Amino acid sequence: MDAATDVVARMPAPVVREKEAIGLPGIPAFLIGFVAMLIGALLVVLAIARDVENPDFAMVIAGVLIVIGGAIGLRGLFTVAPGEARVLQFLGRYTGTVRKDGLRWANPFSTRVKVSTRIRNHETATLKVNDADGNPIEIAAVVVWHVDDTAKAKFAVDDFVRFVGIQTETAVRHIATSYPYDNHEETGLSLRENADEITETLSVEISARVQAAGVQVIESRLTHLAYAPEIAQAMLQRQQAGAVVAARTRIVEGAVGMVQLALARLAEEDVVELDEERKAAMVSNLLVVLCGDRSTQPVVNTGSLYH
């Protein structure tokens, strides 16, 4: 969280923020422009039809101007598909964003740039970095994101898609170097054992890095995590050794409990009276039987209890 806060503090303030553009529904604007062109054309035809040799030039000029005005008005029509937005500029100045889909109309002299607001996935390449313990590991992640502020996405960075990719890779590298792959000391977080906490931290850091581009991160997940090939075999042996030690520890704990139970039941039911030396021998035999990894061979005592 502190790292993400530092990233936010270093980001410059946005120059522009998204605002709604001034415009009209497209269908009424289309009808107005179409009717204007018809009226203009009709005026020209009537002016010429009255007197072919000496037409009314004022009416002709008025009709031509109306036709041109209608054509210019129709130039302001554009369509917006679902999951898209149009960023409008007039004389180089940002005038607003149109998000409502369908046929829309805006200033015909403005430029209209399409910006996708659909949800996207970005998967990083498999990165080779050193974890917090200095071990080389391979890591990759996928981030789900979408454009939240079209003005920032268009004007704050050169290419917001490439910007998201680079910042995601940077965040993944930073997270990988901040935590160990395995937590052998059982304190703190590790990349392998605390996936939920690590991915939450990764999402926070990516969000802090890409918010300047008007991008909102929905989710991020690690898709690949492994030791580098040059140390994978050694680390596998280390993990196997740890697993063997843990299993042996569990077996010994269980065996000691069973021996204690056996001695207690023998004493309670007065089955046989054992001195300390015989108890020690019995404990030794039971532990060998219970903790051994191979089947034991029983020895039948045909004499007395002590011989």
Backbone bond lengths (Angstrom), bond angles and torsions (degrees), N, CA, C in turn:
res aa  C-N    CA-C-N  psi(-1)  N-CA   C-N-CA  omega(-1)  CA-C   N-CA-C  phi
1 M - - - 1.458 - - 1.518 111.26 -
2 D 1.350 117.24 -37.80 1.456 119.84 179.08 1.520 110.87 -67.38
3 A 1.362 115.54 -39.14 1.456 118.56 178.49 1.510 110.95 -62.73
4 A 1.327 117.02 -41.10 1.454 120.19 178.87 1.516 110.85 -64.15
5 T 1.333 116.88 -39.07 1.455 120.20 178.99 1.520 110.88 -63.75
6 D 1.332 117.63 -39.90 1.450 120.61 178.21 1.513 111.27 -63.34
7 V 1.351 116.23 -38.98 1.451 119.76 178.89 1.516 110.32 -62.93
8 V 1.337 116.93 -43.60 1.463 120.35 179.89 1.516 110.47 -61.82
9 A 1.333 117.18 -39.85 1.461 120.82 -177.20 1.525 111.50 -64.65
10 R 1.320 117.88 -28.41 1.461 120.62 -178.53 1.522 112.75 -86.25
11 M 1.325 118.67 -11.54 1.451 121.09 -178.65 1.536 110.47 -76.65
12 P 1.347 118.15 136.17 1.465 119.87 178.55 1.517 111.55 -71.02
13 A 1.329 114.80 157.42 1.459 119.68 178.21 1.520 109.97 -68.84
14 P 1.335 118.39 141.39 1.469 120.05 -179.12 1.522 111.92 -65.63
15 V 1.332 115.33 140.39 1.468 120.57 179.72 1.520 110.30 -73.36
16 V 1.316 117.30 -42.41 1.465 121.99 -179.41 1.517 108.39 -133.00
17 R 1.318 115.12 157.04 1.451 122.73 173.52 1.519 109.28 -126.43
18 E 1.314 114.87 154.93 1.457 118.50 -176.58 1.522 111.08 -66.00
19 K 1.333 115.79 139.20 1.454 123.49 173.40 1.515 108.89 -141.58
20 E 1.311 115.53 158.94 1.462 120.18 -177.85 1.525 110.02 -76.38
21 A 1.319 116.16 133.62 1.457 121.00 -179.48 1.522 111.02 -78.48
22 I 1.314 115.68 151.17 1.465 121.66 176.15 1.528 107.90 -81.81
23 G 1.308 117.11 122.84 1.449 120.69 -178.72 1.513 111.27 -163.06
24 L 1.324 115.37 -176.89 1.458 122.23 -177.81 1.528 109.25 -130.35
25 P 1.332 116.47 159.35 1.467 118.79 170.85 1.515 110.53 -59.06
26 G 1.295 117.86 145.80 1.450 121.26 -171.78 1.521 114.62 -73.96
27 I 1.331 118.11 -36.77 1.468 119.80 -174.31 1.525 111.94 -65.98
28 P 1.355 119.91 -48.75 1.480 118.24 175.92 1.521 112.27 -59.53
29 A 1.329 118.03 -39.77 1.458 120.51 179.16 1.523 110.98 -64.38
30 F 1.331 116.48 -38.52 1.461 119.35 177.34 1.529 111.35 -64.07
31 L 1.316 116.81 -43.60 1.471 120.03 -179.92 1.522 110.66 -63.67
32 I 1.341 116.74 -41.61 1.468 119.49 179.63 1.528 110.44 -62.76
33 G 1.321 117.39 -46.00 1.457 120.37 -179.73 1.512 112.36 -65.77
34 F 1.323 116.61 -39.94 1.468 120.17 -179.63 1.526 111.00 -66.61
35 V 1.342 115.59 -43.68 1.477 119.03 178.45 1.513 110.56 -64.74
36 A 1.342 118.22 -37.94 1.467 120.89 178.47 1.519 110.87 -62.32
37 M 1.318 117.58 -42.60 1.461 119.69 178.32 1.522 111.47 -65.22
38 L 1.340 117.34 -38.01 1.473 119.69 177.18 1.525 111.02 -64.28
39 I 1.332 115.59 -43.84 1.475 118.84 -179.86 1.520 110.40 -63.70
40 G 1.339 116.95 -42.54 1.464 119.96 178.80 1.511 111.73 -62.23
41 A 1.325 116.49 -44.53 1.466 119.60 179.26 1.521 110.99 -65.12
42 L 1.346 116.92 -37.02 1.462 120.24 178.87 1.522 111.51 -66.03
43 L 1.336 117.07 -37.63 1.469 120.02 177.85 1.526 111.17 -64.26
44 V 1.323 116.28 -41.47 1.464 119.55 178.69 1.522 110.69 -63.70
45 V 1.326 116.27 -43.71 1.471 119.99 -179.73 1.523 111.04 -65.07
46 L 1.314 118.68 -42.25 1.466 121.49 179.41 1.519 111.83 -65.84
47 A 1.362 115.82 -39.52 1.466 118.83 179.87 1.520 111.07 -63.58
48 I 1.328 116.24 -38.74 1.469 119.26 -179.66 1.527 110.61 -77.64
49 A 1.321 116.98 -34.53 1.463 120.13 -177.05 1.525 112.01 -69.05
50 R 1.303 118.70 -31.40 1.471 120.36 -179.61 1.527 111.42 -64.58
51 D 1.309 115.54 -45.30 1.470 118.79 -179.05 1.516 106.81 -151.04
52 V 1.347 113.79 102.20 1.456 118.44 -176.48 1.515 111.50 -63.73
53 E 1.338 116.37 -40.05 1.458 119.68 -177.03 1.532 112.48 -76.02
54 N 1.299 116.86 -31.90 1.472 119.97 -178.34 1.532 109.03 -134.83
55 P 1.331 117.40 72.45 1.471 119.81 -176.89 1.528 111.25 -72.10
56 D 1.322 114.12 164.40 1.468 120.83 178.09 1.540 107.46 -80.92
57 F 1.370 113.84 100.48 1.470 117.89 -175.61 1.529 112.21 -65.48
58 A 1.318 116.71 -31.48 1.466 119.53 178.67 1.520 109.97 -62.68
59 M 1.329 116.27 -42.41 1.465 119.46 178.61 1.523 111.24 -68.76
60 V 1.339 116.26 -36.98 1.460 119.80 178.69 1.531 110.41 -64.55
61 I 1.334 115.87 -45.85 1.462 119.35 -179.75 1.526 110.35 -63.51
62 A 1.349 116.45 -41.27 1.463 119.65 179.01 1.522 110.98 -62.60
63 G 1.350 115.73 -42.20 1.464 119.21 178.92 1.511 112.07 -63.71
64 V 1.350 116.02 -42.26 1.475 119.35 179.86 1.528 110.25 -64.18
65 L 1.332 116.44 -42.22 1.471 119.72 179.30 1.527 111.39 -63.44
66 I 1.331 115.93 -38.66 1.475 118.53 178.42 1.524 110.78 -66.20
67 V 1.350 115.89 -40.25 1.477 119.04 177.49 1.529 110.57 -62.36
68 I 1.329 116.24 -45.08 1.475 119.66 179.21 1.531 110.36 -62.56
69 G 1.336 115.99 -41.99 1.462 119.14 178.79 1.519 111.83 -62.87
70 G 1.341 116.37 -41.25 1.463 119.44 177.20 1.517 112.07 -63.99
71 A 1.361 116.12 -39.69 1.462 119.45 179.48 1.535 110.77 -66.04
72 I 1.350 115.44 -41.33 1.469 118.38 177.73 1.528 110.26 -63.88
73 G 1.332 116.08 -40.11 1.466 119.06 178.25 1.513 112.05 -62.56
74 L 1.329 117.01 -39.75 1.466 119.63 178.63 1.530 112.09 -67.49
75 R 1.324 115.87 -24.46 1.467 119.22 177.73 1.527 111.73 -65.89
76 G 1.314 116.98 -20.78 1.458 120.49 179.14 1.517 113.76 -78.93
77 L 1.335 117.98 -2.79 1.464 121.12 179.43 1.528 110.54 -80.62
78 F 1.305 116.03 142.61 1.457 121.69 175.36 1.523 107.81 -158.13
79 T 1.299 115.48 160.10 1.467 121.15 -179.40 1.527 109.95 -110.11
80 V 1.319 114.79 147.66 1.465 122.05 176.58 1.523 107.22 -123.69
81 A 1.319 116.32 120.52 1.462 121.52 179.81 1.522 110.25 -84.51
82 P 1.339 118.37 156.17 1.475 119.93 174.54 1.522 110.74 -59.13
83 G 1.321 116.13 137.98 1.452 120.69 -178.02 1.513 113.48 80.74
84 E 1.334 117.25 14.73 1.456 121.34 177.96 1.520 109.92 -131.77
85 A 1.309 115.55 163.93 1.456 122.56 174.82 1.522 107.64 -142.19
86 R 1.314 115.77 157.11 1.455 121.29 177.23 1.527 108.93 -119.22
87 V 1.328 114.94 123.27 1.459 121.67 178.15 1.528 107.87 -94.33
88 L 1.339 117.06 122.42 1.460 122.29 -174.63 1.524 110.56 -101.38
89 Q 1.339 115.47 138.02 1.451 122.99 175.26 1.525 109.39 -132.07
90 F 1.315 115.81 139.63 1.459 121.22 176.20 1.525 108.21 -129.75
91 L 1.341 115.09 117.64 1.462 121.91 -177.53 1.535 111.01 55.49
92 G 1.328 115.68 39.33 1.452 121.47 177.60 1.511 115.15 82.80
93 R 1.300 118.31 -2.36 1.459 121.43 -177.43 1.523 109.93 -104.53
94 Y 1.328 115.15 137.31 1.462 120.36 178.53 1.524 109.45 -71.54
95 T 1.336 115.64 125.16 1.463 120.35 -177.63 1.521 113.61 -111.27
96 G 1.306 118.27 -11.55 1.462 119.43 177.61 1.519 112.05 146.12
97 T 1.336 114.43 176.65 1.464 122.35 -178.48 1.518 109.62 -127.17
98 V 1.313 115.79 136.97 1.465 122.27 175.65 1.521 107.94 -105.84
99 R 1.327 116.07 118.62 1.461 121.54 179.43 1.534 112.65 -108.30
100 K 1.325 117.42 -24.14 1.460 120.33 -177.29 1.514 109.71 -67.82
101 D 1.349 115.43 127.55 1.455 118.34 -176.24 1.514 111.44 -79.40
102 G 1.346 114.36 164.12 1.457 121.26 -178.46 1.520 110.94 111.50
103 L 1.347 114.76 -166.41 1.457 121.43 178.82 1.523 109.26 -84.42
104 R 1.343 116.27 122.60 1.456 121.95 -176.94 1.524 109.74 -127.45
105 W 1.345 114.61 162.90 1.469 120.16 177.82 1.520 109.06 -132.38
106 A 1.324 115.23 138.31 1.461 121.78 176.43 1.524 108.25 -143.80
107 N 1.296 115.68 -178.29 1.471 121.43 179.87 1.528 109.80 -49.05
108 P 1.336 118.48 119.02 1.470 120.18 -175.60 1.522 113.52 -65.87
109 F 1.318 118.20 -16.95 1.462 120.94 -179.40 1.535 112.03 -93.12
110 S 1.306 116.89 0.29 1.468 120.14 179.40 1.520 110.15 -88.76
111 T 1.326 115.14 152.15 1.457 120.69 174.87 1.521 108.65 -91.21
112 R 1.320 115.36 145.95 1.464 121.05 -175.57 1.523 108.64 -126.44
113 V 1.341 115.46 115.22 1.460 121.68 -177.08 1.525 108.54 -107.30
114 K 1.320 115.84 130.84 1.465 121.16 -178.91 1.527 110.06 -82.12
115 V 1.342 115.82 131.88 1.458 122.13 176.22 1.527 107.88 -129.81
116 S 1.312 116.98 124.26 1.465 120.83 -179.61 1.523 109.69 -78.31
117 T 1.332 115.23 132.27 1.469 121.11 175.52 1.526 111.29 -109.52
118 R 1.312 117.20 14.85 1.459 121.13 179.86 1.539 110.16 -71.71
119 I 1.332 115.10 159.35 1.459 120.88 176.93 1.529 108.91 -73.46
120 R 1.317 115.93 133.98 1.460 121.11 -177.29 1.532 110.39 -125.38
121 N 1.321 114.29 159.15 1.462 122.04 173.77 1.520 108.77 -115.49
122 H 1.305 115.11 140.10 1.472 119.89 171.17 1.512 107.88 -130.96
123 E 1.323 116.39 120.56 1.459 121.68 178.64 1.515 108.91 -110.26
124 T 1.304 116.04 125.40 1.454 120.16 -179.50 1.530 110.09 -75.42
125 A 1.317 114.63 158.57 1.459 119.09 171.76 1.527 109.02 -70.57
126 T 1.310 116.76 163.60 1.460 120.72 177.05 1.525 109.08 -70.04
127 L 1.329 115.26 113.94 1.459 121.39 -176.00 1.523 110.18 -96.63
128 K 1.316 116.22 141.96 1.462 121.65 176.67 1.518 108.40 -107.74
129 V 1.322 116.52 111.78 1.461 121.99 -177.24 1.531 108.57 -137.12
130 N 1.330 115.01 171.36 1.464 121.24 175.45 1.518 109.44 -99.43
131 D 1.333 116.54 134.57 1.455 119.40 178.01 1.528 109.86 -78.44
132 A 1.330 116.36 -173.48 1.462 120.55 -176.39 1.524 112.38 -63.00
133 D 1.329 117.85 -24.94 1.466 121.61 178.43 1.524 112.81 -88.80
134 G 1.339 116.37 -0.62 1.457 120.06 -179.32 1.503 114.65 87.36
135 N 1.330 118.86 5.61 1.459 121.71 179.30 1.518 110.19 -83.17
136 P 1.332 118.45 133.14 1.466 120.11 177.41 1.527 111.54 -71.08
137 I 1.311 116.32 128.54 1.460 121.97 -179.48 1.516 109.51 -131.41
138 E 1.312 116.01 162.75 1.462 123.57 173.69 1.523 108.33 -111.78
139 I 1.328 115.96 132.21 1.464 120.25 -175.81 1.519 109.48 -144.43
140 A 1.318 116.01 145.13 1.464 122.55 176.05 1.525 107.70 -147.57
141 A 1.326 115.71 155.74 1.464 120.65 -177.25 1.515 109.60 -145.95
142 V 1.331 115.27 160.83 1.457 122.38 174.19 1.517 107.73 -125.41
143 V 1.319 116.53 137.92 1.461 122.18 179.88 1.523 108.50 -123.42
144 V 1.326 115.99 134.65 1.467 123.10 177.62 1.527 107.11 -103.70
145 W 1.341 117.19 125.85 1.460 120.43 -173.17 1.523 110.60 -150.24
146 H 1.313 115.17 167.02 1.462 121.21 173.37 1.521 108.85 -153.77
147 V 1.327 115.87 162.26 1.460 121.64 179.91 1.522 108.62 -78.46
148 D 1.311 116.08 123.54 1.456 121.94 179.30 1.525 112.11 -101.51
149 D 1.325 117.67 -33.70 1.466 122.83 179.55 1.524 107.46 -126.20
150 T 1.331 116.63 105.21 1.461 120.37 -175.38 1.523 112.44 -68.75
151 A 1.318 117.81 -29.89 1.462 120.02 179.48 1.528 110.87 -66.51
152 K 1.326 116.68 -44.77 1.466 119.82 176.69 1.524 110.86 -63.34
153 A 1.333 116.82 -42.88 1.453 120.24 -178.48 1.522 111.93 -62.36
154 K 1.332 116.71 -32.90 1.466 120.58 -176.71 1.523 112.36 -86.62
155 F 1.328 117.70 -36.82 1.459 119.73 -170.20 1.525 114.46 -113.39
156 A 1.347 118.99 -18.19 1.466 119.93 -176.55 1.522 112.47 -82.21
157 V 1.334 117.43 -28.64 1.468 121.68 -179.23 1.519 108.64 -133.41
158 D 1.340 115.30 162.01 1.467 119.43 -179.55 1.527 111.38 -69.83
159 D 1.327 116.50 -49.82 1.468 122.21 -177.84 1.523 107.27 -139.64
160 F 1.335 117.05 103.27 1.459 119.03 -172.83 1.528 111.91 -67.94
161 V 1.323 119.39 -28.42 1.461 121.09 178.73 1.531 109.72 -67.44
162 R 1.314 116.48 -47.07 1.467 120.58 177.92 1.527 110.25 -66.40
163 F 1.316 116.94 -36.17 1.460 121.17 178.85 1.526 110.63 -61.31
164 V 1.327 116.94 -44.08 1.464 120.58 178.50 1.528 110.68 -62.74
165 G 1.316 117.10 -40.74 1.456 120.27 179.71 1.521 112.69 -62.66
166 I 1.333 116.81 -45.35 1.463 120.41 -178.10 1.525 110.72 -68.41
167 Q 1.331 116.95 -43.24 1.461 119.86 -178.91 1.526 111.79 -68.04
168 T 1.325 117.20 -33.83 1.465 120.05 176.16 1.520 110.91 -64.80
169 E 1.314 116.74 -44.43 1.465 120.08 178.16 1.530 110.86 -62.84
170 T 1.333 117.07 -39.42 1.462 120.15 178.09 1.520 111.28 -63.37
171 A 1.330 116.85 -43.19 1.469 120.49 179.76 1.518 111.36 -65.14
172 V 1.327 117.57 -39.81 1.468 120.51 179.42 1.528 110.20 -64.14
173 R 1.328 116.97 -42.18 1.465 119.85 177.62 1.526 111.17 -62.44
174 H 1.334 116.74 -41.26 1.460 120.03 -178.90 1.525 111.24 -66.28
175 I 1.336 117.08 -41.74 1.461 120.27 178.41 1.520 110.85 -64.70
176 A 1.335 117.17 -40.92 1.463 120.79 -178.32 1.524 111.64 -64.17
177 T 1.320 117.37 -35.31 1.467 119.90 -179.62 1.523 112.55 -83.49
178 S 1.326 117.57 -7.79 1.472 120.87 -177.63 1.521 113.23 -93.56
179 Y 1.331 118.12 -15.32 1.464 121.50 -177.40 1.516 109.72 -132.27
180 P 1.332 117.48 151.21 1.470 120.18 174.78 1.532 110.57 -78.07
181 Y 1.315 114.84 156.61 1.469 119.17 177.14 1.520 110.33 -65.98
182 D 1.322 116.51 -47.84 1.467 123.20 177.43 1.507 109.13 -122.92
183 N 1.325 116.27 143.35 1.456 121.53 179.27 1.524 108.04 -100.54
184 H 1.336 116.62 90.74 1.460 120.64 -175.55 1.527 111.83 -76.34
185 E 1.326 116.61 -24.10 1.458 119.61 -178.38 1.530 112.72 -91.43
186 E 1.334 117.47 0.00 1.462 124.07 177.21 1.530 112.51 59.74
187 T 1.323 117.04 30.54 1.471 122.04 174.40 1.515 107.99 -132.49
188 G 1.327 116.52 135.93 1.450 120.21 -179.26 1.513 112.63 83.88
189 L 1.322 115.45 -174.29 1.461 122.62 -176.89 1.516 110.50 -99.06
190 S 1.321 115.01 155.34 1.460 121.60 174.52 1.517 108.88 -136.04
191 L 1.320 115.63 155.49 1.454 120.69 -177.17 1.524 112.03 -65.01
192 R 1.315 117.47 -37.17 1.471 120.53 -175.08 1.518 112.30 -80.98
193 E 1.322 118.09 -36.21 1.456 120.75 -171.73 1.521 113.64 -96.53
194 N 1.313 119.29 -16.84 1.469 122.44 -176.05 1.521 109.73 -124.89
195 A 1.329 115.27 59.06 1.463 120.32 -175.56 1.532 111.89 -63.97
196 D 1.331 117.78 -41.21 1.461 120.15 -177.18 1.525 111.40 -64.70
197 E 1.340 116.94 -46.03 1.460 119.75 179.76 1.525 111.33 -65.60
198 I 1.332 116.89 -39.18 1.466 120.57 -178.60 1.524 110.74 -66.70
199 T 1.341 117.44 -44.01 1.460 119.91 -179.55 1.531 111.45 -67.29
200 E 1.323 117.46 -33.14 1.461 119.45 175.63 1.530 110.76 -64.91
201 T 1.318 116.39 -43.28 1.458 120.20 176.61 1.520 110.73 -63.90
202 L 1.331 116.76 -38.61 1.464 120.85 178.36 1.523 110.90 -63.06
203 S 1.328 117.46 -42.84 1.467 120.73 178.82 1.519 111.45 -61.92
204 V 1.339 116.12 -41.44 1.467 119.57 179.58 1.522 110.66 -62.93
205 E 1.321 116.97 -43.31 1.463 119.36 -177.77 1.526 111.59 -69.43
206 I 1.336 117.63 -40.89 1.466 119.14 178.41 1.522 110.16 -64.17
207 S 1.336 117.21 -41.64 1.463 120.80 178.52 1.517 111.25 -59.28
208 A 1.324 116.55 -41.47 1.464 120.23 179.41 1.520 111.67 -65.99
209 R 1.326 116.74 -33.50 1.454 119.91 -177.33 1.524 113.07 -78.39
210 V 1.331 118.23 -30.99 1.468 120.55 -173.36 1.520 113.59 -103.64
211 Q 1.341 117.98 -1.67 1.460 118.17 -177.47 1.523 112.08 -65.33
212 A 1.325 117.92 -24.77 1.461 120.25 177.67 1.522 111.47 -65.06
213 A 1.327 117.92 -23.47 1.465 121.90 179.04 1.519 112.14 -93.28
214 G 1.330 117.96 10.10 1.456 120.19 179.16 1.507 114.09 71.19
215 V 1.319 117.13 27.39 1.465 122.62 -176.39 1.519 109.14 -107.16
216 Q 1.330 116.21 138.59 1.457 121.99 176.24 1.525 109.16 -112.75
217 V 1.325 116.00 127.79 1.463 121.86 178.98 1.525 108.79 -88.70
218 I 1.325 116.19 125.27 1.458 121.68 179.51 1.530 110.86 -88.08
219 E 1.316 116.27 -45.25 1.465 120.38 -177.54 1.514 108.77 -162.14
220 S 1.310 116.45 153.12 1.464 121.99 172.72 1.523 108.11 -140.90
221 R 1.321 115.82 144.33 1.461 122.01 -178.64 1.525 109.32 -142.61
222 L 1.342 115.21 147.84 1.453 120.37 171.49 1.520 108.75 -79.36
223 T 1.315 116.95 128.37 1.462 121.65 -179.25 1.521 112.63 -104.94
224 H 1.309 117.72 -17.19 1.469 120.65 -179.81 1.519 108.04 -149.52
225 L 1.319 116.03 131.89 1.462 121.32 177.94 1.520 108.04 -152.10
226 A 1.326 115.65 118.54 1.463 119.97 -178.95 1.520 108.93 -161.33
227 Y 1.337 115.42 158.75 1.452 119.37 171.79 1.524 109.66 -68.65
228 A 1.312 116.50 152.28 1.459 120.76 175.78 1.528 109.54 -63.96
229 P 1.343 117.47 150.80 1.470 119.96 -174.49 1.522 113.49 -56.57
230 E 1.346 118.63 -32.78 1.456 119.57 -175.03 1.534 113.54 -69.37
231 I 1.338 117.69 -20.67 1.466 119.34 179.36 1.525 111.61 -121.36
232 A 1.330 117.35 4.43 1.464 119.82 -175.61 1.521 111.70 -61.88
233 Q 1.368 118.00 -41.84 1.459 120.55 -177.65 1.522 111.23 -66.81
234 A 1.344 116.28 -41.33 1.467 119.09 179.67 1.522 111.21 -66.07
235 M 1.332 116.83 -41.10 1.454 120.07 179.60 1.529 111.42 -68.83
236 L 1.349 116.40 -31.44 1.461 119.68 176.34 1.522 110.24 -65.33
237 Q 1.323 116.42 -42.55 1.460 119.17 177.52 1.524 111.11 -63.80
238 R 1.321 116.41 -37.10 1.468 119.72 178.08 1.519 110.87 -65.27
239 Q 1.343 117.02 -41.64 1.458 120.28 177.83 1.524 111.05 -65.36
240 Q 1.332 116.28 -41.43 1.464 119.46 179.10 1.527 110.98 -63.83
241 A 1.335 116.38 -39.87 1.460 119.64 178.47 1.524 110.57 -63.93
242 G 1.306 116.59 -42.07 1.462 119.66 176.98 1.515 111.97 -61.94
243 A 1.353 115.88 -38.88 1.460 119.18 178.92 1.526 111.20 -66.69
244 V 1.328 116.65 -39.09 1.468 120.34 178.78 1.520 110.52 -64.22
245 V 1.344 116.38 -43.98 1.465 119.86 179.25 1.521 110.91 -62.01
246 A 1.343 115.99 -43.03 1.464 119.22 179.53 1.528 111.01 -63.57
247 A 1.344 116.89 -41.05 1.464 119.91 179.64 1.529 111.03 -65.69
248 R 1.336 116.20 -42.62 1.457 119.50 179.07 1.532 111.35 -63.29
249 T 1.319 115.49 -39.53 1.465 119.38 178.02 1.516 111.04 -60.52
250 R 1.336 116.45 -43.79 1.461 120.42 178.21 1.535 111.40 -63.81
251 I 1.338 116.37 -39.48 1.467 119.84 -179.70 1.523 110.90 -65.14
252 V 1.349 116.25 -43.93 1.458 119.80 -179.65 1.525 110.81 -63.52
253 E 1.340 116.55 -43.11 1.464 119.56 178.55 1.528 110.91 -59.25
254 G 1.331 116.59 -43.27 1.452 119.45 178.76 1.522 112.63 -67.01
255 A 1.338 115.67 -38.85 1.465 118.88 -179.08 1.522 111.23 -65.95
256 V 1.333 116.32 -41.42 1.462 119.06 179.11 1.528 110.24 -62.34
257 G 1.307 117.13 -40.46 1.462 120.24 177.71 1.515 112.14 -63.17
258 M 1.328 116.55 -40.49 1.472 119.47 179.22 1.519 111.27 -67.16
259 V 1.338 117.85 -38.66 1.462 120.58 178.55 1.521 110.41 -64.74
260 Q 1.336 115.69 -44.04 1.461 119.19 177.72 1.524 110.98 -60.01
261 L 1.325 116.79 -42.14 1.459 120.39 178.85 1.519 111.57 -64.04
262 A 1.345 115.88 -41.91 1.471 119.23 -179.67 1.521 111.57 -63.44
263 L 1.330 117.86 -45.41 1.464 120.56 179.31 1.519 111.48 -64.70
264 A 1.326 116.63 -39.87 1.457 119.83 180.00 1.514 111.25 -65.38
265 R 1.343 118.44 -41.67 1.466 120.60 179.64 1.527 111.44 -67.46
266 L 1.314 117.08 -38.25 1.462 120.04 178.19 1.525 110.70 -63.51
267 A 1.351 116.16 -40.62 1.462 119.52 -179.89 1.522 111.38 -71.04
268 E 1.327 117.90 -38.73 1.462 120.99 -178.57 1.526 111.06 -66.19
269 E 1.318 117.93 -44.58 1.455 121.28 -175.33 1.539 112.81 -90.25
270 D 1.328 114.87 1.27 1.469 120.65 176.34 1.529 111.39 52.54
271 V 1.312 114.64 46.51 1.462 120.06 179.70 1.511 110.81 -71.50
272 V 1.342 115.99 -47.85 1.452 121.54 179.35 1.518 107.65 -150.81
273 E 1.303 116.08 148.12 1.460 120.46 179.19 1.529 108.61 -100.68
274 L 1.336 114.11 121.70 1.462 120.07 -176.94 1.515 109.52 -116.20
275 D 1.349 114.59 134.40 1.457 117.27 172.69 1.525 109.10 -82.48
276 E 1.319 116.72 179.70 1.461 120.64 -174.31 1.522 111.91 -64.32
277 E 1.344 115.49 -36.91 1.458 118.45 -179.72 1.529 110.99 -66.49
278 R 1.362 116.43 -41.48 1.464 119.35 179.44 1.527 111.70 -70.27
279 K 1.319 115.30 -33.81 1.475 118.08 175.59 1.525 110.73 -62.95
280 A 1.348 115.06 -41.85 1.467 118.23 179.22 1.516 111.32 -63.23
281 A 1.316 117.06 -40.65 1.469 120.16 178.48 1.521 111.16 -65.24
282 M 1.349 115.47 -40.74 1.463 119.26 179.44 1.524 110.98 -65.70
283 V 1.321 116.33 -42.36 1.470 119.90 178.41 1.519 110.38 -61.36
284 S 1.339 116.34 -42.99 1.465 120.17 179.55 1.516 111.45 -61.32
285 N 1.332 116.96 -44.83 1.461 120.34 -179.38 1.526 111.82 -65.20
286 L 1.336 116.04 -43.40 1.461 118.97 179.77 1.521 111.76 -64.06
287 L 1.325 117.00 -40.68 1.471 119.68 179.63 1.516 111.11 -65.81
288 V 1.322 116.91 -37.32 1.468 119.36 176.95 1.519 110.63 -63.01
289 V 1.343 115.87 -44.04 1.459 120.05 -179.33 1.526 111.36 -65.71
290 L 1.332 116.56 -44.77 1.459 120.81 -173.64 1.523 112.92 -77.74
291 C 1.323 117.98 -32.30 1.468 120.78 -174.70 1.519 112.88 -98.13
292 G 1.314 118.00 -10.78 1.456 119.47 -179.12 1.517 111.90 -69.92
293 D 1.333 116.25 145.90 1.465 120.81 179.41 1.529 111.83 -92.42
294 R 1.346 116.39 3.67 1.461 120.23 176.63 1.530 109.16 -127.48
295 S 1.321 114.72 159.73 1.463 119.01 179.51 1.526 109.86 -67.93
296 T 1.336 115.90 137.69 1.465 121.04 -179.36 1.522 110.13 -88.64
297 Q 1.326 115.44 153.28 1.467 121.71 177.30 1.530 108.04 -101.94
298 P 1.328 117.87 114.91 1.479 119.42 -177.64 1.530 111.02 -70.65
299 V 1.336 114.73 148.85 1.460 121.93 175.75 1.523 107.53 -117.68
300 V 1.309 116.57 120.78 1.456 121.23 -177.60 1.528 108.96 -86.92
301 N 1.335 116.01 122.52 1.456 121.47 179.08 1.533 108.62 -88.27
302 T 1.339 117.99 113.11 1.470 121.63 -179.04 1.508 112.78 -95.42
303 G 1.332 115.32 -0.82 1.449 117.81 178.90 1.506 110.61 -99.08
304 S 1.330 115.21 -143.06 1.460 120.81 178.95 1.509 108.84 -82.71
305 L 1.320 113.61 -176.49 1.460 119.90 -179.39 1.523 111.10 -64.51
306 Y 1.349 116.73 -32.98 1.452 119.76 -172.62 1.535 112.90 -103.74
307 H 1.324 119.19 0.60 1.461 120.63 -178.76 1.521 109.43 -135.51
